[in-house]
Amino acid sequence: MFVAMNRFKVARGAEMEFEAVWANRKTRLDEMPGFLAFHLLRGPAKDDHVLYCSHSTWATKDAFLAWTRSEQFRAAHRDAGTTKPLYLGPPEFEGFDAVLSETAGTRVAAA
């Protein structure tokens, strides 16, 4: 499994608009082989921003990389530049290969 995360520093007062952008956009993730799940997470508030994280899980890193090169990715991110005033700086990407996974009643070491 591969986990792709982007951290966003959202300007204080822009949280609802930021969340609405994500809630109302068509991601097309469900069209991609290997896509497992997506979550938008709200984190701690600081003086000038609130930390958010987009978190997607993929069957493999290759499945995620295929997403980043797809027409679906380009379509989902087409309007990304119009929301720059909501952020303090660009998003910060982090990618992780799973080494251990645990769900209710199941624990599996990754190969």
Backbone as CSV, one residue per row, in Angstrom:
resi,resn,N_x,N_y,N_z,CA_x,CA_y,CA_z,C_x,C_y,C_z
1,MET,0.845,-1.178,0.000,0.000,0.000,0.000,0.890,1.240,0.000
2,PHE,0.405,2.311,-0.650,1.103,3.585,-0.697,0.155,4.671,-0.209
3,VAL,0.662,5.564,0.634,-0.125,6.680,1.159,0.473,7.979,0.626
4,ALA,-0.364,8.789,-0.008,0.050,10.089,-0.538,-0.637,11.177,0.283
5,MET,0.162,12.116,0.789,-0.388,13.180,1.627,0.110,14.534,1.148
6,ASN,-0.774,15.507,1.171,-0.418,16.900,0.928,-0.863,17.696,2.138
7,ARG,0.042,18.500,2.672,-0.286,19.382,3.793,-0.530,20.786,3.264
8,PHE,-1.587,21.399,3.768,-1.977,22.744,3.349,-2.068,23.637,4.580
9,LYS,-1.436,24.788,4.516,-1.611,25.807,5.545,-2.671,26.760,5.012
10,VAL,-3.878,26.655,5.566,-5.016,27.443,5.098,-5.147,28.679,5.981
11,ALA,-5.226,29.835,5.333,-5.325,31.101,6.063,-6.527,31.085,7.003
12,ARG,-6.325,31.591,8.210,-7.423,31.687,9.181,-8.563,32.471,8.551
13,GLY,-9.780,31.970,8.730,-10.960,32.594,8.166,-11.348,32.019,6.813
14,ALA,-10.459,31.234,6.183,-10.736,30.652,4.871,-11.055,29.159,4.954
15,GLU,-11.223,28.651,6.153,-11.416,27.206,6.338,-12.669,26.687,5.638
16,MET,-13.785,27.373,5.788,-15.040,26.896,5.192,-14.964,26.917,3.664
17,GLU,-14.366,27.963,3.110,-14.213,28.044,1.659,-13.295,26.931,1.154
18,PHE,-12.192,26.680,1.862,-11.268,25.604,1.504,-11.983,24.253,1.512
19,GLU,-12.725,23.981,2.575,-13.450,22.710,2.673,-14.501,22.585,1.579
20,ALA,-15.159,23.693,1.240,-16.176,23.665,0.184,-15.548,23.355,-1.172
21,VAL,-14.362,23.891,-1.434,-13.664,23.590,-2.689,-13.473,22.086,-2.815
22,TRP,-13.013,21.452,-1.757,-12.778,20.006,-1.787,-14.082,19.225,-1.859
23,ALA,-15.080,19.657,-1.133,-16.354,18.931,-1.105,-17.075,18.991,-2.445
24,ASN,-16.866,20.064,-3.197,-17.619,20.273,-4.431,-16.869,19.900,-5.707
25,ARG,-15.623,19.488,-5.596,-14.889,19.147,-6.817,-15.050,17.670,-7.152
26,LYS,-15.024,17.368,-8.426,-15.095,15.978,-8.881,-13.668,15.468,-8.980
27,THR,-13.308,14.522,-8.132,-11.932,14.036,-8.087,-11.628,13.005,-9.163
28,ARG,-12.608,12.197,-9.514,-12.442,11.105,-10.478,-11.491,10.027,-9.971
29,LEU,-11.175,10.057,-8.678,-10.307,9.032,-8.094,-10.897,7.636,-8.275
30,ASP,-12.219,7.545,-8.195,-12.878,6.235,-8.306,-12.701,5.597,-9.684
31,GLU,-12.214,6.352,-10.655,-11.964,5.818,-11.989,-10.582,5.183,-12.108
32,MET,-9.757,5.325,-11.075,-8.364,4.913,-11.168,-8.125,3.535,-10.561
33,PRO,-7.502,2.633,-11.332,-7.123,1.332,-10.771,-6.155,1.522,-9.608
34,GLY,-6.369,0.795,-8.545,-5.484,0.854,-7.384,-5.854,1.892,-6.349
35,PHE,-6.835,2.756,-6.631,-7.266,3.745,-5.635,-8.049,3.027,-4.548
36,LEU,-7.727,3.327,-3.283,-8.405,2.685,-2.150,-9.287,3.645,-1.357
37,ALA,-8.760,4.821,-0.989,-9.539,5.738,-0.141,-8.942,7.137,-0.181
38,PHE,-9.779,8.122,0.172,-9.345,9.512,0.284,-9.950,10.108,1.550
39,HIS,-9.173,10.952,2.219,-9.654,11.683,3.393,-9.078,13.091,3.352
40,LEU,-9.882,14.064,3.718,-9.392,15.419,3.951,-9.449,15.622,5.457
41,LEU,-8.311,15.937,6.043,-8.190,16.028,7.494,-7.910,17.465,7.920
42,ARG,-8.617,17.917,8.961,-8.359,19.240,9.541,-7.510,19.035,10.778
43,GLY,-6.414,19.783,10.862,-5.488,19.647,11.984,-5.534,20.840,12.912
44,PRO,-4.418,21.087,13.571,-4.392,22.161,14.569,-4.432,23.552,13.936
45,ALA,-4.990,24.478,14.707,-5.033,25.887,14.305,-3.847,26.606,14.938
46,LYS,-3.216,27.439,14.129,-2.126,28.303,14.593,-2.617,29.746,14.510
47,ASP,-1.767,30.696,14.852,-2.171,32.103,14.808,-2.625,32.543,13.423
48,ASP,-1.912,32.107,12.363,-2.203,32.603,11.025,-2.794,31.565,10.074
49,HIS,-2.890,30.285,10.496,-3.400,29.260,9.584,-3.973,28.063,10.344
50,VAL,-4.694,27.238,9.592,-5.157,25.939,10.077,-4.510,24.906,9.165
51,LEU,-3.944,23.869,9.756,-3.279,22.824,8.986,-4.315,21.815,8.494
52,TYR,-4.284,21.511,7.203,-5.117,20.470,6.597,-4.203,19.471,5.916
53,CYS,-4.704,18.266,5.743,-3.959,17.234,5.042,-4.917,16.449,4.156
54,SER,-4.564,16.337,2.858,-5.295,15.405,2.002,-4.521,14.090,2.069
55,HIS,-5.240,12.988,2.179,-4.642,11.686,2.463,-5.308,10.663,1.561
56,SER,-4.567,10.137,0.596,-5.133,9.094,-0.263,-4.312,7.832,-0.127
57,THR,-4.991,6.699,-0.193,-4.310,5.412,-0.130,-4.501,4.681,-1.446
58,TRP,-3.443,4.001,-1.843,-3.354,3.327,-3.128,-2.832,1.910,-2.927
59,ALA,-3.205,1.012,-3.798,-2.725,-0.369,-3.706,-1.206,-0.418,-3.838
60,THR,-0.649,0.437,-4.710,0.795,0.478,-4.929,1.231,1.905,-5.244
61,LYS,2.516,2.146,-5.126,3.066,3.449,-5.514,2.875,3.660,-7.010
62,ASP,3.019,2.594,-7.796,2.818,2.715,-9.243,1.398,3.155,-9.578
63,ALA,0.404,2.680,-8.829,-0.982,3.106,-9.057,-1.119,4.603,-8.787
64,PHE,-0.484,5.090,-7.719,-0.514,6.518,-7.420,0.167,7.319,-8.527
65,LEU,1.338,6.868,-8.965,2.065,7.583,-10.021,1.258,7.618,-11.314
66,ALA,0.547,6.541,-11.615,-0.322,6.531,-12.803,-1.405,7.602,-12.672
67,TRP,-1.948,7.774,-11.476,-2.940,8.827,-11.215,-2.355,10.203,-11.533
68,THR,-1.123,10.447,-11.095,-0.524,11.770,-11.291,-0.256,12.080,-12.762
69,ARG,-0.239,11.057,-13.615,-0.004,11.258,-15.048,-1.284,11.139,-15.877
70,SER,-2.413,10.997,-15.203,-3.676,10.699,-15.897,-4.461,11.955,-16.274
71,GLU,-5.369,11.783,-17.236,-6.312,12.837,-17.599,-7.211,13.159,-16.402
72,GLN,-7.555,12.151,-15.610,-8.385,12.363,-14.422,-7.698,13.325,-13.442
73,PHE,-6.394,13.149,-13.253,-5.632,14.042,-12.373,-5.662,15.470,-12.912
74,ARG,-5.385,15.629,-14.204,-5.383,16.971,-14.803,-6.753,17.625,-14.663
75,ALA,-7.816,16.865,-14.886,-9.168,17.418,-14.773,-9.483,17.810,-13.322
76,ALA,-9.091,16.979,-12.368,-9.386,17.241,-10.955,-8.626,18.462,-10.437
77,HIS,-7.469,18.758,-11.025,-6.638,19.860,-10.557,-6.675,21.082,-11.473
78,ARG,-7.544,21.056,-12.453,-7.608,22.119,-13.465,-7.759,23.515,-12.855
79,ASP,-8.554,23.656,-11.815,-8.821,24.975,-11.216,-7.991,25.253,-9.970
80,ALA,-6.966,24.453,-9.723,-6.192,24.582,-8.481,-5.592,25.973,-8.302
81,GLY,-5.154,26.607,-9.360,-4.534,27.924,-9.247,-5.472,29.021,-8.780
82,THR,-6.770,28.814,-8.945,-7.733,29.849,-8.562,-7.944,29.926,-7.053
83,THR,-7.460,28.921,-6.311,-7.676,28.899,-4.859,-6.429,29.299,-4.074
84,LYS,-5.389,29.781,-4.737,-4.146,30.153,-4.054,-4.343,31.143,-2.907
85,PRO,-5.276,32.098,-3.001,-5.434,33.032,-1.878,-5.851,32.351,-0.558
86,LEU,-6.304,31.104,-0.626,-6.702,30.404,0.595,-5.507,29.872,1.384
87,TYR,-4.351,29.731,0.728,-3.194,29.065,1.324,-2.093,30.024,1.724
88,LEU,-1.301,29.596,2.701,-0.048,30.267,3.030,1.052,29.375,2.462
89,GLY,1.468,29.640,1.245,2.488,28.834,0.589,1.887,27.640,-0.130
90,PRO,2.726,26.932,-0.884,2.246,25.769,-1.646,2.019,24.568,-0.738
91,PRO,1.230,23.591,-1.202,1.081,22.366,-0.417,2.412,21.626,-0.337
92,GLU,2.579,20.852,0.726,3.785,20.051,0.922,3.427,18.582,0.761
93,PHE,4.007,17.926,-0.260,3.718,16.523,-0.536,4.615,15.606,0.284
94,GLU,4.006,14.488,0.753,4.739,13.417,1.414,4.155,12.098,0.930
95,GLY,5.005,11.162,0.538,4.550,9.845,0.109,5.179,8.773,0.979
96,PHE,4.392,7.740,1.290,4.843,6.697,2.207,4.472,5.317,1.690
97,ASP,5.425,4.377,1.763,5.144,2.965,1.500,4.763,2.311,2.822
98,ALA,3.680,1.562,2.831,3.233,0.894,4.058,4.187,-0.240,4.424
99,VAL,4.540,-0.317,5.689,5.345,-1.429,6.187,4.553,-2.306,7.150
100,LEU,3.431,-1.764,7.664,2.547,-2.513,8.543,1.161,-1.917,8.424
101,SER,0.157,-2.753,8.268,-1.220,-2.287,8.187,-2.064,-3.036,9.206
102,GLU,-2.981,-2.320,9.845,-3.850,-2.932,10.835,-5.255,-2.369,10.658
103,THR,-6.221,-3.242,10.552,-7.630,-2.869,10.548,-8.301,-3.659,11.654
104,ALA,-9.554,-3.385,11.904,-10.262,-4.085,12.973,-10.115,-5.595,12.794
105,GLY,-9.417,-6.215,13.704,-9.263,-7.661,13.688,-8.177,-8.220,12.779
106,THR,-7.430,-7.356,12.086,-6.424,-7.842,11.149,-5.155,-7.010,11.257
107,ARG,-4.020,-7.697,11.312,-2.722,-7.011,11.303,-1.842,-7.732,10.293
108,VAL,-1.285,-6.942,9.334,-0.518,-7.539,8.248,0.762,-6.742,8.040
109,ALA,1.895,-7.423,8.018,3.155,-6.777,7.647,3.202,-6.718,6.130
110,ALA,3.604,-5.559,5.602,3.702,-5.407,4.148,4.900,-6.165,3.632
111,ALA,4.775,-6.635,2.414,5.879,-7.406,1.810,6.986,-6.495,1.347
